[in-house]
């Protein structure tokens, strides 16, 4: 007998080589969508919350490599449920150079399968599982990293971005 499918828990159905889900998000610079990056690679890194230690480490490491990503024709976008105002404060506080997008209604998080059931201190809740997706210039998923450890992650993503632009 097969166990019942939990329809509330996202699957890892998004795989490398497929077209990325459609997205439309707000940023401080204006709205972005799949079409915003046509012909360019894009890194979408999903993170739980602004100004937390792991999220700050990840955003700072992507910022430190932003010129190298640009040289590889790759845009870097951080996505969380935080508001644009919180993103603005986060970016200003840490002098971040990555684009920060707000997914307040979790639609994009759900479409990419990063809105997950989590457990902490005996409590169960839903939140963003730290994950990164590298899309090529045609919008196909080239690489997926799930359950990311922030330290050193940006350098690994940069190497993958360079590999797809060669």
Secondary structure, DSSP 8 states (H G I E B T S, - for coil): ------TTS------TTSB----EEEETTEEEEGGGGTTSEEEEEE-S-TTSHHHHHHHHHHHHTHHHHHHTTEEEEEEES--HHHHHHHHHHHT--SEEEE-TT-HHHHHTT-EEEEEETTEEEEEE--EEEEE-TTSBEEEEEES--STTHHHHHHHHHHHHH-
